């Protein structure tokens, strides 16, 4: 996770936001296991938005490849996910790229309902807060 993770979106149009870079790697063994699981009908669940971005970067060609480096992949509508089938992540703050990624994955209606419930139930938000699993 990079420091840019915490930079709020400060433009009116989310398409104009400049995405920060995060570093990651996926080994040959991990990419083979992920692709094998998907081919067998299994799900790939990313734990965290950084993991989601790294997996999606490694799957830019369609399937997950071994990969290492920096990604500045900015996941926002109408992005089509290639690698992940589920996402476990915190409840993120408004105007963050993290919330945009989550809404892109889960859909506006589901995420709005989840956040309304989280607020009603007094869940903790942000990095050390409560988490949700979107499948």
C-alpha distance (Angstrom), angle and dihedral (degrees) to the residues before:
residue distance angle dihedral
X1 . . .
X2 3.76 . .
X3 3.77 130.1 .
X4 3.81 88.5 -110.0
X5 3.81 87.6 69.1
X6 3.78 87.4 81.0
X7 3.81 96.3 47.0
X8 3.81 108.3 113.2
X9 3.77 121.9 -133.8
X10 3.79 103.8 -99.5
X11 3.80 100.6 179.2
X12 3.80 128.1 84.8
X13 3.81 94.6 -128.9
X14 3.83 113.2 53.8
X15 3.81 90.0 -149.8
X16 3.81 88.8 68.1
X17 3.82 95.2 56.0
X18 3.82 115.2 114.0
X19 3.80 109.1 -131.6
X20 3.79 121.8 -138.3
X21 3.79 123.5 -128.4
X22 3.76 125.2 -109.1
X23 3.78 126.2 -171.6
X24 3.76 125.3 -131.4
X25 3.76 146.3 144.8
X26 3.77 139.5 -148.2
X27 3.80 118.1 -163.9
X28 3.81 126.0 -138.7
X29 3.82 88.4 -109.0
X30 3.80 93.1 51.3
X31 3.81 93.9 46.4
X32 3.81 90.6 49.2
X33 3.81 91.3 49.8
X34 3.81 92.2 48.0
X35 3.80 93.5 48.7
X36 3.80 91.7 45.0
X37 3.81 91.2 51.4
X38 3.81 91.8 49.4
X39 3.82 92.3 47.5
X40 3.81 89.0 52.0
X41 3.81 90.5 53.5
X42 3.79 96.0 -100.5
X43 3.77 127.0 138.7
X44 3.77 129.6 -113.9
X45 3.79 110.7 -142.7
X46 3.80 116.6 -166.1
X47 3.79 114.9 -148.8
X48 3.77 103.2 -147.1
X49 3.77 135.2 -3.3
X50 3.81 93.0 -91.1
X51 3.81 89.7 57.3
X52 3.79 89.4 47.6
X53 3.81 92.0 51.9
X54 3.82 92.8 47.2
X55 3.81 93.0 47.9
X56 3.79 92.0 47.1
X57 3.81 90.9 48.0
X58 3.81 90.0 51.7
X59 3.82 89.7 49.9
X60 3.79 97.0 51.7
X61 3.83 89.6 119.0
X62 3.82 92.6 51.0
X63 3.79 104.5 -91.6
X64 3.79 127.4 53.8
X65 3.81 113.6 -89.8
X66 3.78 129.7 -170.2
X67 3.77 104.7 -88.5
X68 3.78 142.1 170.7
X69 3.77 130.6 179.0
X70 3.77 144.1 59.8
X71 3.77 123.3 -36.4
X72 3.76 127.0 -162.9
X73 3.80 92.3 178.4
X74 3.79 107.5 153.9
X75 3.78 109.6 -156.4
X76 3.79 111.2 -155.4
X77 3.82 134.9 130.0
X78 2.97 128.5 -27.0
X79 3.83 90.9 25.1
X80 3.82 114.5 135.4
X81 3.81 113.5 -145.7
X82 3.80 115.3 -130.4
X83 3.80 104.7 173.6
X84 3.79 111.6 29.3
X85 3.79 129.5 65.0
X86 3.79 96.7 176.7
X87 3.78 139.7 21.6
X88 3.80 132.5 -152.4
X89 3.78 110.8 -165.4
X90 3.77 145.0 141.1
X91 3.78 125.5 -93.3
X92 3.80 101.6 -92.3
X93 3.77 132.4 -148.2
X94 3.81 124.2 -102.0
X95 3.82 118.6 -91.7
X96 3.80 92.2 26.6
X97 3.80 128.3 128.2
X98 3.79 86.0 -131.7
X99 3.80 91.7 63.1
X100 3.82 90.4 45.1
X101 3.82 89.7 54.2
X102 3.81 91.6 47.9
X103 3.82 92.6 48.7
X104 3.80 90.5 46.9
X105 3.80 90.1 53.3
X106 3.81 100.4 39.3
X107 3.78 100.7 30.6
X108 3.78 127.6 -115.1
X109 3.80 98.1 -90.4
X110 3.82 96.7 49.7
X111 3.79 93.3 44.9
X112 3.81 92.9 46.8
X113 3.82 89.3 53.5
X114 3.80 92.1 46.5
X115 3.80 92.3 50.3
X116 3.81 92.6 46.3
X117 3.80 89.1 53.6
X118 3.81 91.6 45.4
X119 3.80 90.9 53.1
X120 3.81 92.3 45.1
X121 3.81 91.6 49.5
X122 3.82 92.7 43.4
X123 3.79 95.9 -119.5
X124 3.78 116.9 178.7
X125 3.77 115.8 -107.3
X126 3.82 133.4 -147.9
X127 3.79 132.8 22.3
X128 3.79 100.4 -22.0
X129 3.77 95.7 32.3
X130 3.75 136.7 100.1
X131 3.79 120.3 -59.9
X132 3.77 138.2 -139.7
X133 3.77 133.2 -151.4
X134 3.79 116.2 -141.0
X135 3.82 115.1 -165.4
